[in-house]
Amino acid sequence: MTADPTTALREHVEFGPLTIGFDQRVLRPRPWTAAQSAWAAELLVEADPGPVLELCAGAGQIGLLAVHASDRRLVCVDANPVACAWTLQNAAAAGMADRVEVRQGDLAVMVPPSESYALVVADPPWVPAAETSRYPEDPLLAIDGGDDGLVVAAACVDVAAGRLARNGSLLIQLGTSEQVRAVDATLAADRELRLEEVRTFERGVVARFVRE
């Protein structure tokens, strides 16, 4: 797979005040997910100083909109080189290239434990592997969450738990409230992250976990 966004049919969508470019190799930005960005922006007003981390960034729209009105640095991580290329282009188009860093690869490897973030946002694939055929228009890499749909989500939680500053928040998007409860249950033995709030939107939910 080439990482050059110019080799596929380009599309653009409005995402808040931003214009986001992408192609069929990247998950189409969904308008309702701007609510995750808005929630993140609200939290950043009171958050301690420090950069923002976006995991499973896709074309970068959620993280870019979250920090757009601030002067925060943003680090975006995705396994898909095409998604990373689009994030770079979208950051440049938004006039934010000087404060956005993009890393391609495994989440835990690309975000070393020595780094600290004021906020983490994540939009991991959450569809169980056996159900991905229901969404033929979406790239498999962007939606396949493994057998239970939570393999990548669990990785995001692990990364956030080790990199969030004290009292920092993880905003993670999942498919259902049941998935949020399943993720929360896995944290029972290690309560570094506490489930604070769950908000339900058009096609999914966003959960806020707080680092204690």
C-alpha positions as MATLAB code, in Angstrom:
seq = 'MTADPTTALREHVEFGPLTIGFDQRVLRPRPWTAAQSAWAAELLVEADPGPVLELCAGAGQIGLLAVHASDRRLVCVDANPVACAWTLQNAAAAGMADRVEVRQGDLAVMVPPSESYALVVADPPWVPAAETSRYPEDPLLAIDGGDDGLVVAAACVDVAAGRLARNGSLLIQLGTSEQVRAVDATLAADRELRLEEVRTFERGVVARFVRE';
ca = [
       0.000    0.000    0.000;
       1.342    3.407   -0.903;
       1.181    6.216    1.593;
       0.694    8.848   -1.100;
      -2.815   10.341   -0.741;
      -2.735   11.561   -4.356;
      -2.951    8.029   -5.810;
      -6.577    7.422   -4.825;
      -9.823    9.309   -5.329;
      -9.647   12.305   -3.025;
     -12.643   13.518   -1.030;
     -13.153   16.391    1.374;
     -15.691   16.954    4.145;
     -16.386   19.840    6.481;
     -15.592   18.955   10.087;
     -16.454   21.930   12.246;
     -14.385   24.824   10.868;
     -11.903   22.401    9.277;
     -11.878   20.868    5.814;
     -10.673   17.277    6.078;
      -9.233   15.356    3.133;
      -9.297   11.569    2.880;
      -9.788    8.697    0.422;
     -11.353    5.231    0.445;
      -8.316    3.719    2.196;
      -9.143    5.755    5.315;
     -12.321    5.676    7.409;
     -14.692    8.410    6.237;
     -14.930   11.137    8.913;
     -18.344   10.929   10.549;
     -19.914   14.299   11.413;
     -21.180   13.210   14.829;
     -17.636   12.493   16.031;
     -17.016   16.249   16.160;
     -18.778   15.927   19.531;
     -15.750   13.990   20.795;
     -13.538   16.875   19.672;
     -15.819   19.416   21.374;
     -15.715   17.460   24.641;
     -11.933   17.277   24.415;
     -11.689   21.031   23.799;
     -13.834   21.673   26.874;
     -11.573   19.535   29.044;
      -8.445   21.239   27.713;
      -9.600   24.593   29.087;
      -9.049   23.292   32.638;
      -6.382   20.674   31.909;
      -2.793   20.973   33.044;
      -0.231   22.141   30.475;
       0.987   19.534   28.033;
       0.364   18.049   24.611;
      -2.610   16.020   23.389;
      -2.280   12.460   22.086;
      -4.612   11.037   19.428;
      -4.608    7.253   19.028;
      -6.029    5.525   15.931;
      -6.078    8.973   14.393;
      -7.348    8.133   10.905;
      -7.271   11.352    8.886;
      -6.627   13.270   12.105;
      -9.890   15.182   12.224;
     -10.868   14.488   15.848;
      -7.536   15.549   17.314;
      -7.100   18.489   14.972;
     -10.506   19.915   15.851;
      -9.909   19.289   19.561;
      -6.789   21.490   19.654;
      -7.703   23.874   16.836;
      -8.736   26.749   19.111;
      -5.824   26.282   21.514;
      -2.050   26.381   21.279;
      -1.604   22.753   22.360;
       0.724   20.400   20.536;
      -0.870   17.290   19.058;
       0.732   13.881   18.519;
      -1.247   11.589   16.175;
      -0.583    7.845   15.920;
      -2.047    5.373   13.434;
      -1.004    2.009   11.998;
      -2.091    2.985    8.483;
       0.558    4.954    6.540;
      -2.137    6.399    4.271;
      -4.023    7.763    7.280;
      -0.801    9.318    8.572;
      -0.163   10.995    5.224;
      -3.673   12.452    5.256;
      -3.236   13.706    8.819;
      -0.106   15.575    7.777;
      -1.925   17.136    4.839;
      -4.938   18.049    6.969;
      -2.757   19.614    9.641;
      -1.009   21.720    7.002;
      -4.333   22.766    5.446;
      -5.535   23.898    8.878;
      -2.388   25.965    9.462;
      -1.313   23.638   12.271;
       1.652   21.813   10.757;
       4.089   23.425   13.197;
       2.404   21.866   16.239;
       1.251   18.488   14.916;
       3.470   15.398   14.929;
       2.380   12.212   13.148;
       3.740    8.744   13.970;
       2.995    5.567   12.009;
       3.164    2.192   13.715;
       2.193    0.212   16.801;
       0.638    2.396   19.508;
       2.772    1.211   22.406;
       5.984    1.462   20.402;
       5.237    4.872   18.935;
       4.386    6.419   22.329;
       7.186    5.635   24.796;
       6.313    5.469   28.518;
       8.553    8.450   29.212;
       6.091   10.792   27.475;
       3.275   12.544   29.339;
       0.035   13.971   27.937;
      -2.673   16.220   29.337;
      -5.368   14.467   27.300;
      -5.698   11.375   25.110;
      -8.394   10.932   22.469;
      -8.926    7.608   20.714;
     -11.213    6.264   17.998;
     -10.160    2.598   17.804;
     -11.801   -0.013   15.583;
     -14.523   -1.613   17.704;
     -16.432   -3.933   15.331;
     -16.041   -7.654   16.206;
     -14.109   -9.405   13.441;
     -17.045  -11.676   12.565;
     -19.267   -8.638   11.917;
     -17.013   -6.499    9.736;
     -18.753   -7.678    6.545;
     -21.713   -5.530    7.584;
     -19.635   -2.471    6.686;
     -18.196   -3.203    3.213;
     -17.649    0.494    2.500;
     -15.184    0.861    5.389;
     -11.488   -0.161    5.268;
     -11.011   -3.331    7.301;
      -8.002   -1.966    9.175;
     -10.131    0.912   10.470;
     -13.012   -1.174   11.840;
     -11.743   -4.652   12.785;
     -11.499   -4.739   16.565;
     -10.603   -8.413   16.845;
     -12.721  -11.278   18.175;
     -14.575   -9.222   20.801;
     -14.192   -5.837   19.103;
     -12.029   -4.543   21.940;
      -8.479   -5.644   21.088;
      -7.331   -2.234   19.851;
      -9.439   -0.386   22.422;
      -7.636   -2.286   25.185;
      -4.299   -1.259   23.676;
      -5.437    2.378   23.677;
      -6.393    2.135   27.354;
      -3.021    0.598   28.201;
      -1.159    3.380   26.397;
      -3.270    6.096   28.006;
      -2.871    4.672   31.505;
       0.898    4.847   31.220;
       1.172    8.244   29.530;
      -1.566   10.441   30.986;
      -0.603   13.041   33.550;
      -2.359   12.857   36.910;
      -5.998   13.940   36.574;
      -5.656   13.760   32.797;
      -8.485   12.282   30.732;
      -8.870    9.615   28.072;
     -11.814   10.134   25.710;
     -12.345    6.875   23.858;
     -14.988    6.180   21.248;
     -16.669    2.768   21.226;
     -19.750    1.199   19.684;
     -21.954    0.580   22.703;
     -22.287    1.194   26.428;
     -21.805   -2.554   26.879;
     -18.350   -2.254   25.352;
     -17.538    0.576   27.755;
     -18.554   -1.610   30.695;
     -16.388   -4.433   29.347;
     -13.381   -2.114   29.092;
     -14.047   -0.750   32.575;
     -14.233   -4.276   33.964;
     -10.740   -5.041   32.654;
      -9.449   -2.146   34.755;
     -10.825   -3.587   37.998;
      -7.432   -4.846   39.137;
      -5.610   -1.646   38.261;
      -7.620    1.490   38.950;
      -5.179    4.022   37.553;
      -7.992    4.928   35.156;
     -11.457    5.585   36.566;
     -14.599    5.704   34.419;
     -16.025    9.185   34.897;
     -18.770    9.632   32.275;
     -20.287    8.079   29.156;
     -22.050   10.091   26.468;
     -24.226    8.456   23.797;
     -24.273    9.835   20.274;
     -25.758    9.017   16.876;
     -23.716    5.919   16.061;
     -21.607    5.245   19.108;
     -20.553    6.287   22.565;
     -17.637    8.233   24.024;
     -16.332    7.354   27.468;
     -14.187    9.526   29.699;
     -11.640    7.780   31.876;
      -9.614    9.865   34.373;
      -6.086    9.069   35.544;
      -6.056    9.044   39.320;
];
